[in-house]
Amino acid sequence: MTTNVERYQRIARFYDLLDAPFERKRYRALRPLLFEGLSGRLLDAGIGTGRNCEFYPPEAEVSGIDTSTAMLELARERCPTLAEGGRLYQMDVTALQFPAASFDNAVSSFLFCVLPDDQQVPALRELGRVVKPGGLIRLLEYVRPRGRLRRAMTYIWQPWIAWAYGASFDRNTEQYIPTAGLELVESQFVFDDLMKMLTVRVVAHPAT
Ligand SMILES: C[S@@+](CC[C@H](N)C(=O)[O-])C[C@H]1O[C@@H](n2cnc3c(N)ncnc32)[C@H](O)[C@@H]1O
């Protein structure tokens, strides 16, 4: 079975080209919302080719992680500040090599829709561990829409996005938030009923 690492190693060089129409029409307008009210030390989990970089708050110190070296190579070009600062890491979001409370806040865009169901809670727990208590985690993700036409379209797209990106519209990340010991602050549709922004608060670390 193909793993997500293999998928993104394979697709990295085509990724920006394939995503270009969506980036232009949908994502560019939404990415700045990920960072509203966030500052300090930020983690961008599943940084990909670095599409969020131009929207990082200027005063924030951002680190990026991704499992794919090929995606990170492209992020290195797009995010010179992170590259020069040595803050781009090959890491799995389910096993982060940062001490607890290393970050004030974390974001991820289109990472949880590619994480298999059994990795959703471990990934949320890890983000909750590396973000300090009281910090926010903001997620931008696709969901399965309810509207009939858009819903039908997502079933047509499903085989391609599963093969190419390991993605699904049915990850239901929101439902795992309490199990991961986190608090859902806000869940908001940001593009029709197809894309959601989740704002999650780290309540307290298990050991504190
Ligand atoms: C759909 S892309 C999104 C990239 C970027 N965040 C964006 O908004 O364009 C998903 C990214 O998550 C990475 N990824 C997948 N599984 C991961 C994991 N377990 N830990 C860290 N990154 C992962 C992939 O390599 C890929 O770069």
The ligand as an SDF file (V2000), in Angstrom:
LIG
                    3D

 27 29  0  0  0  0  0  0  0  0999 V2000
   -2.2510   18.5570    1.1090 C   0  0  0  0  0  0  0  0  0  0  0  0
   -0.6200   18.9780    1.5630 S   0  0  0  0  0  0  0  0  0  0  0  0
   -0.8600   20.5890    2.2870 C   0  0  0  0  0  0  0  0  0  0  0  0
    0.3970   21.4060    2.2580 C   0  0  0  0  0  0  0  0  0  0  0  0
    0.2990   22.8280    2.8310 C   0  0  0  0  0  0  0  0  0  0  0  0
   -0.0370   22.8490    4.2440 N   0  0  0  0  0  0  0  0  0  0  0  0
   -0.6680   23.6930    2.0750 C   0  0  0  0  0  0  0  0  0  0  0  0
   -1.5300   24.3270    2.6930 O   0  0  0  0  0  0  0  0  0  0  0  0
   -0.5320   23.7740    0.8390 O   0  0  0  0  0  0  0  0  0  0  0  0
   -0.3680   17.9420    2.9700 C   0  0  0  0  0  0  0  0  0  0  0  0
    1.0710   17.9830    3.4820 C   0  0  0  0  0  0  0  0  0  0  0  0
    1.1270   17.2380    4.7040 O   0  0  0  0  0  0  0  0  0  0  0  0
    2.2860   16.4220    4.6970 C   0  0  0  0  0  0  0  0  0  0  0  0
    2.0500   15.2820    5.5890 N   0  0  0  0  0  0  0  0  0  0  0  0
    1.3020   14.1760    5.3650 C   0  0  0  0  0  0  0  0  0  0  0  0
    1.3040   13.3670    6.4390 N   0  0  0  0  0  0  0  0  0  0  0  0
    2.0740   13.9980    7.3710 C   0  0  0  0  0  0  0  0  0  0  0  0
    2.4520   13.6650    8.6990 C   0  0  0  0  0  0  0  0  0  0  0  0
    2.0490   12.5170    9.2900 N   0  0  0  0  0  0  0  0  0  0  0  0
    3.2250   14.5420    9.3820 N   0  0  0  0  0  0  0  0  0  0  0  0
    3.6470   15.6950    8.8000 C   0  0  0  0  0  0  0  0  0  0  0  0
    3.3200   16.0570    7.5470 N   0  0  0  0  0  0  0  0  0  0  0  0
    2.5550   15.2090    6.8440 C   0  0  0  0  0  0  0  0  0  0  0  0
    2.4770   16.0430    3.2450 C   0  0  0  0  0  0  0  0  0  0  0  0
    3.7940   15.6130    2.9830 O   0  0  0  0  0  0  0  0  0  0  0  0
    2.0920   17.3390    2.5360 C   0  0  0  0  0  0  0  0  0  0  0  0
    3.2050   18.1770    2.3570 O   0  0  0  0  0  0  0  0  0  0  0  0
  1  2  1  0
  2  3  1  0
  2 10  1  0
  3  4  1  0
  4  5  1  0
  5  6  1  0
  5  7  1  0
  7  8  2  0
  7  9  1  0
 10 11  1  0
 11 12  1  0
 11 26  1  0
 12 13  1  0
 13 14  1  0
 13 24  1  0
 14 15  1  0
 14 23  1  0
 15 16  2  0
 16 17  1  0
 17 18  1  0
 17 23  2  0
 18 19  1  0
 18 20  2  0
 20 21  1  0
 21 22  2  0
 22 23  1  0
 24 25  1  0
 24 26  1  0
 26 27  1  0
M  CHG  2   2   1   9  -1
M  END
$$$$
